Amino acid sequence: MIRGRLVRTFLLSLMMLAPTAGAFGQEDEARAQRLYEHGRTLYRAGRTAQAIEELYTALTVREVYFEAQMLLARSLLEARRPREAAGVLRGIDSIERGKVAYHRLLGQANYQINKVREAEESFRYVIAESRHPDPEMHHHLGLTLFRHGDARGAIREAKRALAVSHDYAPARKLLSDAYLLEKDAARSARELARYLRRVRDRAEIEELRERLRAIRSLAGAKSDRAVTGHFTPPLVHRVPQPAYTPEARRGRIEGTVKLEVLLGSDEAVRQVVVVQGLGYGLDEAAAAAAQWIEFSPGRLDGHPVSAWLRVHIRFDLGADQKRDPGGERIAAVRSGRAAPGRRAPRPPRGESRA
């Protein structure tokens, strides 16, 4: 009898508490929605940093909230915080992970942290599952293949993007970069010129014009096989190892930056072109370091000549941490195509020879 009364009392208590618990749950859900909507408003207004804080707060109230998680991941990608974005995406419920929108963001996050295989899988999934062809996704897949060193795959995807939308200008830039990686400087220059016609930003225009001049110089150079006479390629003695940028260190970015470098007959570096980069300021750091390469110039029939050389500079976090801050270490240098120019008695700095 006493046990039966205790059970009834316990059940009655639960029944009385249930509406209160439900009310708390509804209040939390309403608060999370308000935070999400405010975060969305901030995001649309371009206030990304504030939107991120608001969305993080929404997710502390309601841990599983697909819309808030997706918008937070998108905001983090725009703020160049891809590892955080990838972490947010990993927390999304498994039921939602088959959605095309999810893989769009996951592919971008993995690309930015240099997980090219995972990025490739996501972009291929989006392309296969999308109802309509998307030039942007073909472009993203092409960029991923290019980062992996697959120039032909990048060219194929860039052309597919242009087949979907002939006016999709970023595909022209990708074509230019991929042709340059394949050492087809003439095609690279043509595609870059086409892309340049669509650019409106003055600073970017000046940067691209300088790049176009260098690529045309490279295109006009003779290969060592086409040179008449006895040609000896330049001999590199030392390549300064550039330091990591804070942004690249935070993102734990590793990999190789490939450059085409015009080594002058007067032992001065004339031009540097980034062929394949990593972003996060590492491309600029590698190009700046290449200006201080120590070398002996190439020679034609015993006379010094200017020559192009492909240079690889490796960024490795482990090696960077061990390196003496005041010292330098030899970077990987590989000769791809050396193109001697005319014999020249020390042309003024800035003038290229090809």
N, C-alpha and C positions, 0 to 999 in steps of 0.2 A: 504493500500500500504506500509506504513512505517513498520507495524507489519510483513508483508510478507518478507520485506528485512531483518529485524532483525532475523527472523527464519532461513532464508537462510544463513545469516552470521554465526549464531550459529552452524548450521549443518556443514558448511564448516570448522569451527574451529575444531569441533570434528573429522572430517575426516583427518585434518592435524595432529592432536595430536595422532590419533590411531596408526600409524606406530611407533611413538616415544615410546608410552607406550609398544607396542609389543616388541620393541627393548630392553627396560629396562627389561621386563619379561624374554626374552631370555638370556640376560646377567646374570641375577640373577640365572636362572636355570643352566646355564653353570658353574657359579662360585660354586653353591651348589654341582654340580656333581664333580668338581675338588676337592673340600674339602672332599667329601665323598670318592673319590678314594684314596686321600692321607691318610685319616683316615684308610681305609681298608689296605693300604700298611703298615702303622704303626702297626696295629693290627696283621697282619701276621708276622711282625718282632718281635712280643712280646713286643712292646712298648705301652702297654695298656693305661697308663695314658695320653700319648700324643694323642693317637687315640681318647680317650674320648673327649678331648678338641677340636680336629678338627671336630669331628662329631657334637658336640654341636654347633659349629660355622656354620656348614652346615645347621643345622636346624633353626638357626636364619635367614638365607638367604631364605630358603625354608621350611616353617613350616611343611607341610605334605610331607614326603619323606620316604616311607615305608622301602626301603633298608637301609637308614641311621638310621632310628629309630630302626630297628631290630639289626643292628650291634652295635649301641650304647647300647641297652639293654643287649646284650651278653657281651660286654666289661665291663659294670657296674657290671654284675653278677660275672665275673672273678675277678673284683677289690673288691668284697665283699661289694657292695653298692646296695643291693637288693631292698630297698625302692625306690631309684632313678630309678632302672630298671623297677619296677612296674609302676611308674609314667610315664615313657616314653612309655611303652606298652599301658597304658590307653589312651594316646594321638594318637594312631594309628587309622586310618580311619576305621569305622565300617565295611566297605566292606571287609577289609583285615583280620578281626578278626576270620573268620571261617577257616583260614589256619592252617594246622598242625604245621608248623614252629612257628607260633605265640603262640600256646598253649604249645609248648615245653618250650619256654622261660618263659611264664606266670606261668606255673606250677613250674618251678625252682625258680622263684622270690618269689612266694607265699610260697613255702616250706622253703626258707631261712628266711622269716620273720615270720615263724611259723603259717601261715594261711593254716592249713592242709586241711580243707574242700575244699577250693578253689583250692589248689594244686591237690588234689585228682580228682576233676572234670576235670581239664585240662589234667592230665595224662590219665585218662580214655578216654577222647575225642581223644587224640592222638592214643592210642592203637586201638580204634574202627575205626578211619578214615585212619590209615596207610595202605598202600597196602601190606606191608610185616611185619611179626612179628619183633619186635625190643626188644632185651634183655635189653637194657639200659632203655627203658620206663617202662618195667615191674619192673626193679630194682628201678627206681625212685618212682613208685607207691608203691612198697613194703616199701621203706624208709618212705614214707608219712604215710602209715598205721602204721608202727612201731612207728613213732613219736606220732601218735594219741593213741598208746597203744594197737593196734590190732595186737598182735603177730601172731595169726593164719593167718590173711590176709597177713602179711609180709612174712610168710613162704610160703604161696601159690604163691605169686608173684615171690619170689626168685626161687622157683622150676620151674615156667613158664619161667623165664629168662634162666635157665640152660637147659630147654627143647629146647629152641631156639638155644642156643649156650652153649655147655657143658663146654667150656673153659672160660666162662665169670666169672672171679674170684671174682668181687665185690659181686656177689650173694652168694658166700660161706660165706663171712664176714657177710652179712645180715642174713643168716640162723643162724650163730653162735649167733649173738646178739638177734635174735628173740627167739631162743631156751632158751637162758639165761633168757630173760624176762618171759618165761613160766616156769622157774625154772627147766629146763631140762639141767643141767650142763654137763652131759655126752655127749649128742649130740652136745651141744655148743662147747665143747672142740674138738670133732672130726672134725667139720666143720671149726673151726679156724685153726686146724693143716693143713687141706687141703688148706686153703687160704694162710697160711704162706709159703707153698712150692712154691707159685707163686710170692712172694714178693722179690724184688731185692734191695730195699733201706735199707742200714745197720741200720740206726736209727729206721726205722719202724720195722725191724726184731727184734731188741732188745726189743722194746716196746711190740710187739706182743708175744714174748717169755715169758716176764714177766706176761702178761695177761693170757697166756695159762697155766702157772704154777699155777696161782691163781684159774682159773676156774677148773683145775684138782683137786686142793685141795678142792674146794667147792663140786665137783662131788663125791669125796671120803668121804665126811662127812656124818654122819648118821642124819636122820631127828629125831626130838624130839620124834616122836612116836616109832621110832625103838630103842631108847635107853633103856637099861635095868637098872632099878633103878629110883629114884625120881630126875627128872631134872627140874630145875628152870631156865628160860631164863634170859639172862643178862638184867639189868635195866639201861636204858639210863637216865642220869640226865640232860645233856646239850649237844647241838650240836652247835658249833660256826656257825654263819651265815656269809657266805663269801660275800665279797663286789662284786659289779658288775664290770665287765671289761669295759674299755672305749668303746670297739667295740660293746659289747652287749647293752650298754646304748644307743649308737648312733643308733643301729638297733631297739631299744625298744623291746628287746626280753624278753619274760616272759614264765614261765613254771616250770616244776619240773624235777630235775635230780635224777634218782634212782640209788642207790648204793648197792652193797653187801659188807659188812664190817665184817672182822674177828676180833672179840673182844677177846683179849687174857685173859688167866686166871690170868695174872699178872697186869691187868688193863691197858694194853697198846694195842693200835690198831696195828694189825699185817699186814693186807692186806686190800686193797680197790679196788674194781672192779666197773667200771662204767657200769651199766646195760642199762640205757636209758638216753641219754643226750640231750643237746640243742645246742651245738656248741658255737662258739664265745668266747672260753676260759672259759665258765661257767662250763663245765665238770671238767676241771682241778682245777678250784677254789673250786668246791664242794668236789672233792677228797682230796684236800689239807686240807680243813676244817675238813673233816671226820677224819683225822689223830689226831685231838685234841678233839674228842668226850670224854666227861666225863661219866663214867659208872661204875656200879658194875658188876663184871663178873657173867656169869651163874654158876650154881652149880649142881653137880651131887652127890646125897647122902650127901649133905652138904659141898662137896669139890669144890673149884673153878675150872672151866674148860673153855677152849676156845670155842667160838661159833660164827657162822655166823649169821648176822642179816641184813635184808633189810632196808635201810634208805632212806627216801625221803627228799630232800632239795629243798625248793620252792624259786624261784626267782621272786620277785614282785617289779616292779619299784616304785609303790606308797609307799610300806613299806620301800624300800631302801632309798627313799628320806627323810622319817620321822625318820629313825633310827639314833640314836646317833653314830657318827663316832667312838667313843671309846668304844661303848657298843656292846652287842651281843643279839640276840633274839633266842628263841627256834625254831628249825626247826621241820617240821613234821617228825615223826619217826614211821614206821609201821613194825611190826614183820611179815615177810613172812615165812621164814624157818630158824630155829635155829638149828645148828648142833654141839652138844658138842663134844669136842675132849677128849683126855686122860687127867687125872689129871697131872699137870706139875708144878714143883717148879721153876717158873719164867724162862722160856727159854730165850736165848739171843735174842735181838731185831732183827726182820727180819725173824726169824724162825716161820713158820706157824704151827698151830695145827688144825687138822680137825678130 
